Amino acid sequence: MPKPARRGRYTLEDLRIFLAVADAGSISGGAERCFLAPSSVSERMSALEAALGTKLLRRIQRGVRPTPAGRILQTHARRCLTQLEQLNTDLAGYSQHMRSQITLFATGTSLSSLVPRALETFFVANPEVDVDLFEKKTDQIIEAVASGRADLGVVSDNQHADLRFLPLCRDELVIICSPNHPLAVHESLRFGDCLDERIVGLRNDASFHQFIQDRARQAGRKVAYRVQVNEFGTLGRLVAAGAGIAIVPKSITPQLDKRLHLLPLNEPWAVRQLYLCMPSVRETPNPNADELTDHIRRQTQ
């Protein structure tokens, strides 16, 4: 019987990067998701193919697509990483003196107001429970909850057959500018009008930044950022000082500089419904996740 071919070495990080590239459909898209340079990701993928002795990605007109071998690796890598994260979760209690833990994924919009308010009351009522909190895009959150990597998710979509979605609240995107900005005389603005201006935005790793970038790409445009900052408070102060305009969730504007002028963003996608998503059926009951669900929902009533 012939011996199996000897394989080279590769790491869990190689698998994570491969999944990011395969899911994004391009080297650059995978690099953006992993916060790496495209050249570095390309080298890692070539090394992974060499280690496995087969071609994993096929170049197409606008990106890459997994080969048949790549699709097999996609399935096994996703399963492997999910099981590893579950292992870490299951063992976490032993390293944390048996404290309970909930994993919550949320969009940047909900993290700016809704989630912090819910956590304030939840921690007071549940001092023994820890929350592992991550900011992600809606599609990444839904995938994480569906695969078991997250207990709960706050998202702006409700499409997945294996998940349950509870409506929370509606949020609207608005444009903020200084009162003396030329755009302040308008009653509302289209997204394309905003892209003609110098924009103050969040940094690349913020899910809200990625949302705006996706909308610009769909419109065939680019966002001309004058500066990118870490959080909405700094963004609001710079806009009020005349550094440019910004697109923000209306729900966070009470926290911003009172001098700001608000304009409705006249786009169908500017009004979004937020949902709390969770597995339709939990394999293991999670009363702490149920308790956090109640606290999040109370903030929208």
N, C-alpha and C positions, 0 to 999 in steps of 0.2 A: 504494500500500500504506500503510495507516495507521501512524503512528508509535506505538511502545509508550508506555504511560502513564508519565510521569515519577514516580519514587518518591522519598519523603523519605529522610532519613538514619537509620540505626540502627546499633548497635554489636554486637560479639560478646557483650558483657555482656548486652545486651537478649535475645539468643538464648539465653544460658545461663539467664536468669531465666524466659524463656518455657518452656523445657524443664522447669525445676523446677516451675513451676505446672502444666503439662500432666501431668507424671508424678505429682505429688501429688494432682491433681484438685481443687485449691482455691487461691485466692489466699493464704490464711493458711498453708497447707501449703508452698507454694512460697516464701513469705517466710521461714518457719522454716528451710528448707533453705539459703537464701541469706543468712541472718542479716541480714535487712532488715525494716523495718516494713511491714505489709500495705498501708498507704496508699501508700508509696513504690512497691511492686510494682504496685499497681493503676494508678498514674499511668504507670509504664513500659510496662505492657501497652496502655494506651489510646494512648500515643504510638507504640508499635510498630504498632498497627492503623492509626493515621493515616498513618504512614510508608509502609505497604504498601498502603493504600487498600482494606482489606477486614477483615471481622470474623474474628478468630482464635479467640475463646473464646465459648462459649455458656453462660449461667448455667443451672444445674439446681437441684433442691431443696437439695442439700447440696454445693454447690461449683460447679465449672465443668467443661466438657468441650470439647475442640477441635472447631471447625467443620471441614467438609471442607477449607477452605483452611488451617486450623490444623494438620490432620493432615499435609498436604503440607509445611508449614513444619517440623513436628516431625521428619519424615524427613530433610529437607535440613539442618536445623540440627544434628541429631545427627551426621550424616555430616561436616559442615563442621568441627565442633568436634573430632571424633575425628581427622580428618586434620591439623588444626592442632596438636593435642597430639603426634601422631606426628612432624610436622615438627620441633617443638621437641626431641623426643627424639632424632631423627636428627642434628640439628645440635649437640646438647649436647656431643658428644665434641670438636668443633672448638673450642668455647669453653672446654673443660675439659682442654685438652692431650691429647685422645684417651683420656681415662679412660673405662672401661666403666661403664655405669649400669644398674641394675635398678629397676623400679618395683614396689613391694610395697604392697598395700592390706591392712589388717587391722582386725579388730574391736577395740574397747577392751579387752575381756577378754584377748585374746591379746597385746595390746601391753603389758599390765601384767606379764607374766611370760615366756610362751613365746617371743615374738619377740625381746626383748632378749637372752635367753640364747643364742638361735641366732645373732644378729648378733655377739655377742662372739667366738665361735669363727670365724665366717665372715670377719670383718674381719682377724683374725690370719692366716688362711690365704690371703686375697685382698686384699692391701694396695692393689692397683691398681683395685679395684672400688668404686663408690659405690652407695648404696641410697637411692632416693627413697621415703620412707615416709609413708603417709597413714592416718589413722584414719577409718573409714567404717562404716556399717551393712552388714549382710550383703547385702541386696538391691542396694545401691549398689556393693559390691565385685564381686559376680557380674556386674553389668552392665558394670563397668569392664574386667574381664578378658575378657568376651565381645566387647567392642567394640575391644579392643586397647589401651586406655588404661593397663592394668596388666599386668605380666608374670606376677605371682602374687598370690593372695589367700588370707587365712586367714579362714574363714567358719564359720557354724553351720548351714549348709544344703547340700544336695548335689543340687539340682534345676536342671539346665540341660543341654539336649541337646548343646550344642557344647563343653562343658567336661569336663575330667577331674577327679575329686575323690579325693584320697588321705586316708583317715581318720588323724587325729592322736591326739586324746585326748578324754576326756569331762571336762566341767567342770560343777560344781554351784553354783547360787546359794544363798546362805545369808543369814540375818539376823544382824546383829551388834548388840549392845547392851551397856551397862555391867552388871556383875554384880548391882547393886542395882536394876536397872530392873524394874518389875512384870512385864514379859513374860519375864524370865529364868527363871521357874518353869515355863514350858511346855516340852514336849518338841519341838514343832514348831509352825509357824504357817502359816495360809493368807495369801494375798496381801491379801485384803480386811481381815484383822486389822491388817496393817501400815499400810494406808491410813488407819486410824483414829488413827494415832500421828503425832507430829512427826518428820519425816524429814530426815536429813542426806544430801545427794546431790551428784553431780557437776554441773558447769555445763552449760548447754543445748547447747553444741557437741560434747559428748562422745557418742560413739555408744552407750555403755552407758546414759546418761541417756535418749536417744531410745528405746532398747529398753524401759526401764521405763515411759516415758510411753505408748508404744504399748499396753503391757499394761493400763495403767490406763484408757485410752480404750476398749479392748475390753470392760472390765468396767463401763463407764459411770461411772467414778470419776475423781477428780482427786488428784494427789499434793500433800500439804501440806508443802512444804519449809520447814524452819526456816532453813537456810543451804545454799548450794551452793558447792562448792570445786573447785579445779583437779585434784586428784589423790587417789588412794586413801589415801596416807599421812596427809595432813591430815584426811581424812574419818574415818579410824580414831581419831585422837587426839581429835577432837571427840566422837565417839560414846563413847569410853572416859571422857570427862569428864562425860558425862551430857547432852549437847546433844540427843540423840534417838537413833533407831535408823537403820539403813541396810541396804540389800540390796547384797551384793557377791559376786563370784565367789569360791568357796572357795579357788581356786588362789592368790589373792593374800593370804589371811589370815596366812600365816607372816611376811609383811612388816609386818603391822600391830601395834598396841599389844597386848602380851601380856595385858593385863587384860580384854580383850574376851570377852564370852560369845557363843558361836555357837549358832544354832538352824537346823535344816533348814527350807527354804521348801517347804511341802507343796503344790506345783503341778506338773502334768505337764511344763510348759515350763521348770521350774527346773533340770532335768538336760539338758545340751546336749552334742552331739557336735561337736567342731571338725574341720574339714577344710581341707586345702590344695588350692586350685583353680587350674587352669591350662588353656590351650587344649588340646583333644584333639590337634590337629595344629598345630604352629608353622610359619608360612610361612617363617620364617628361623630356623635353629638358634640356640639361646641357651644355651651351655654354662655361663655364669655363673648364669643362673636355675636350671639343673639342679643346680649346686653349692649354691646357697642352699636349694633344696628338700631336699637331703641333710642340710644342717645343721639345718633346722627339724625334720625327721623324727627326727633323732638325739636331740633334746631330749625326745621323747615315748616313747622306748624304754627 
